[in-house]
């Protein structure tokens, strides 16, 4: 899987599946303090 920055995703929505973007967020989020889950 290729990690695609949110900006690139917004520019190429018609070319990039939405689920790949979701997986990107779920994959990178845990590594970012500001996006870390507070559960």
N, CA, C and O atoms as CSV, one atom per row, in Angstrom:
chain,resi,resn,atom,element,x,y,z
A,1,UNK,N,N,0.841,-1.200,0.000
A,1,UNK,CA,C,0.000,0.000,0.000
A,1,UNK,C,C,0.871,1.243,0.000
A,1,UNK,O,O,1.884,1.303,0.696
A,2,UNK,N,N,0.472,2.230,-0.781
A,2,UNK,CA,C,1.236,3.479,-0.852
A,2,UNK,C,C,0.586,4.539,0.021
A,2,UNK,O,O,-0.598,4.840,-0.127
A,3,UNK,N,N,1.368,5.101,0.930
A,3,UNK,CA,C,0.839,6.150,1.804
A,3,UNK,C,C,0.700,7.455,1.028
A,3,UNK,O,O,1.676,7.987,0.500
A,4,UNK,N,N,-0.520,7.957,0.970
A,4,UNK,CA,C,-0.777,9.184,0.221
A,4,UNK,C,C,-1.198,10.310,1.161
A,4,UNK,O,O,-2.170,10.167,1.903
A,5,UNK,N,N,-0.474,11.425,1.135
A,5,UNK,CA,C,-0.798,12.579,1.973
A,5,UNK,C,C,-2.226,13.048,1.713
A,5,UNK,O,O,-2.703,12.966,0.581
A,6,UNK,N,N,-2.925,13.547,2.758
A,6,UNK,CA,C,-4.293,14.040,2.639
A,6,UNK,C,C,-4.465,15.022,1.483
A,6,UNK,O,O,-5.474,14.988,0.779
A,7,UNK,N,N,-3.478,15.896,1.290
A,7,UNK,CA,C,-3.559,16.900,0.229
A,7,UNK,C,C,-3.616,16.232,-1.143
A,7,UNK,O,O,-4.418,16.606,-1.999
A,8,UNK,N,N,-2.747,15.233,-1.335
A,8,UNK,CA,C,-2.721,14.522,-2.610
A,8,UNK,C,C,-4.038,13.785,-2.824
A,8,UNK,O,O,-4.529,13.685,-3.949
A,9,UNK,N,N,-4.610,13.267,-1.728
A,9,UNK,CA,C,-5.871,12.551,-1.810
A,9,UNK,C,C,-6.978,13.501,-2.273
A,9,UNK,O,O,-7.801,13.149,-3.118
A,10,UNK,N,N,-6.984,14.703,-1.710
A,10,UNK,CA,C,-8.013,15.680,-2.067
A,10,UNK,C,C,-7.880,16.083,-3.531
A,10,UNK,O,O,-8.870,16.390,-4.195
A,11,UNK,N,N,-6.655,16.078,-4.021
A,11,UNK,CA,C,-6.415,16.480,-5.408
A,11,UNK,C,C,-6.743,15.350,-6.375
A,11,UNK,O,O,-7.048,15.587,-7.544
A,12,UNK,N,N,-6.676,14.122,-5.873
A,12,UNK,CA,C,-6.908,12.975,-6.756
A,12,UNK,C,C,-7.983,12.054,-6.191
A,12,UNK,O,O,-7.826,10.833,-6.198
A,13,UNK,N,N,-9.070,12.635,-5.704
A,13,UNK,CA,C,-10.150,11.838,-5.118
A,13,UNK,C,C,-10.660,10.799,-6.104
A,13,UNK,O,O,-10.956,9.668,-5.718
A,14,UNK,N,N,-10.764,11.171,-7.367
A,14,UNK,CA,C,-11.338,10.267,-8.365
A,14,UNK,C,C,-10.391,9.104,-8.673
A,14,UNK,O,O,-10.802,8.105,-9.263
A,15,UNK,N,N,-9.133,9.235,-8.274
A,15,UNK,CA,C,-8.147,8.200,-8.600
A,15,UNK,C,C,-7.794,7.343,-7.383
A,15,UNK,O,O,-7.337,6.209,-7.523
A,16,UNK,N,N,-8.010,7.899,-6.196
A,16,UNK,CA,C,-7.637,7.171,-4.978
A,16,UNK,C,C,-8.866,6.690,-4.216
A,16,UNK,O,O,-9.712,7.498,-3.833
A,17,UNK,N,N,-8.971,5.393,-3.994
A,17,UNK,CA,C,-10.083,4.824,-3.222
A,17,UNK,C,C,-10.172,5.446,-1.825
A,17,UNK,O,O,-9.156,5.716,-1.185
A,18,UNK,N,N,-11.391,5.663,-1.376
A,18,UNK,CA,C,-11.586,6.302,-0.068
A,18,UNK,C,C,-11.025,5.448,1.063
A,18,UNK,O,O,-10.485,5.970,2.038
A,19,UNK,N,N,-11.159,4.118,0.924
A,19,UNK,CA,C,-10.699,3.223,1.988
A,19,UNK,C,C,-9.195,3.306,2.190
A,19,UNK,O,O,-8.702,3.122,3.303
A,20,UNK,N,N,-8.471,3.580,1.125
A,20,UNK,CA,C,-7.015,3.675,1.242
A,20,UNK,C,C,-6.643,4.887,2.097
A,20,UNK,O,O,-5.666,4.865,2.845
A,21,UNK,N,N,-7.451,5.948,1.965
A,21,UNK,CA,C,-7.211,7.152,2.763
A,21,UNK,C,C,-7.522,6.866,4.234
A,21,UNK,O,O,-6.814,7.315,5.135
A,22,UNK,N,N,-8.607,6.103,4.453
A,22,UNK,CA,C,-8.981,5.738,5.823
A,22,UNK,C,C,-7.882,4.896,6.474
A,22,UNK,O,O,-7.521,5.110,7.631
A,23,UNK,N,N,-7.364,3.947,5.716
A,23,UNK,CA,C,-6.299,3.094,6.227
A,23,UNK,C,C,-5.056,3.929,6.539
A,23,UNK,O,O,-4.341,3.671,7.507
A,24,UNK,N,N,-4.817,4.935,5.694
A,24,UNK,CA,C,-3.671,5.826,5.892
A,24,UNK,C,C,-3.807,6.558,7.221
A,24,UNK,O,O,-2.850,6.663,7.988
A,25,UNK,N,N,-5.023,7.065,7.484
A,25,UNK,CA,C,-5.280,7.788,8.734
A,25,UNK,C,C,-5.131,6.852,9.928
A,25,UNK,O,O,-4.499,7.203,10.924
A,26,UNK,N,N,-5.717,5.658,9.826
A,26,UNK,CA,C,-5.666,4.690,10.928
A,26,UNK,C,C,-4.240,4.217,11.176
A,26,UNK,O,O,-3.877,3.848,12.293
A,27,UNK,N,N,-3.427,4.236,10.098
A,27,UNK,CA,C,-2.052,3.760,10.210
A,27,UNK,C,C,-1.125,4.831,10.800
A,27,UNK,O,O,-0.243,4.531,11.604
A,28,UNK,N,N,-1.342,6.081,10.385
A,28,UNK,CA,C,-0.464,7.167,10.809
A,28,UNK,C,C,-0.919,7.831,12.113
A,28,UNK,O,O,-0.094,8.284,12.906
A,29,UNK,N,N,-2.247,7.884,12.329
A,29,UNK,CA,C,-2.810,8.563,13.501
A,29,UNK,C,C,-2.131,8.184,14.831
A,29,UNK,O,O,-1.762,9.071,15.601
A,30,UNK,N,N,-1.961,6.877,15.111
A,30,UNK,CA,C,-1.355,6.454,16.378
A,30,UNK,C,C,0.056,7.024,16.590
A,30,UNK,O,O,0.523,7.110,17.725
A,31,UNK,N,N,0.725,7.407,15.513
A,31,UNK,CA,C,2.100,7.899,15.637
A,31,UNK,C,C,2.119,9.412,15.853
A,31,UNK,O,O,3.164,9.997,16.139
A,32,UNK,N,N,0.941,10.040,15.709
A,32,UNK,CA,C,0.862,11.487,15.904
A,32,UNK,C,C,0.190,11.806,17.238
A,32,UNK,O,O,-0.964,11.434,17.450
A,33,UNK,N,N,0.898,12.492,18.142
A,33,UNK,CA,C,0.385,12.840,19.480
A,33,UNK,C,C,-0.947,13.584,19.393
A,33,UNK,O,O,-1.833,13.365,20.219
A,34,UNK,N,N,-1.090,14.457,18.404
A,34,UNK,CA,C,-2.295,15.281,18.297
A,34,UNK,C,C,-3.490,14.465,17.812
A,34,UNK,O,O,-4.635,14.885,17.973
A,35,UNK,N,N,-3.225,13.292,17.215
A,35,UNK,CA,C,-4.312,12.458,16.707
A,35,UNK,C,C,-4.468,11.167,17.507
A,35,UNK,O,O,-5.298,10.317,17.185
A,36,UNK,N,N,-3.644,11.036,18.567
A,36,UNK,CA,C,-3.703,9.815,19.368
A,36,UNK,C,C,-5.063,9.700,20.054
A,36,UNK,O,O,-5.577,10.685,20.586
A,37,UNK,N,N,-5.649,8.496,20.042
A,37,UNK,CA,C,-6.951,8.253,20.669
A,37,UNK,C,C,-6.906,8.491,22.169
A,37,UNK,O,O,-5.920,8.153,22.824
A,38,UNK,N,N,-7.973,9.073,22.717
A,38,UNK,CA,C,-8.009,9.367,24.153
A,38,UNK,C,C,-8.971,8.430,24.870
A,38,UNK,O,O,-9.625,8.828,25.834
A,39,UNK,N,N,-9.061,7.190,24.404
A,39,UNK,CA,C,-9.983,6.243,25.015
A,39,UNK,C,C,-9.326,5.583,26.243
A,39,UNK,O,O,-9.947,4.748,26.901
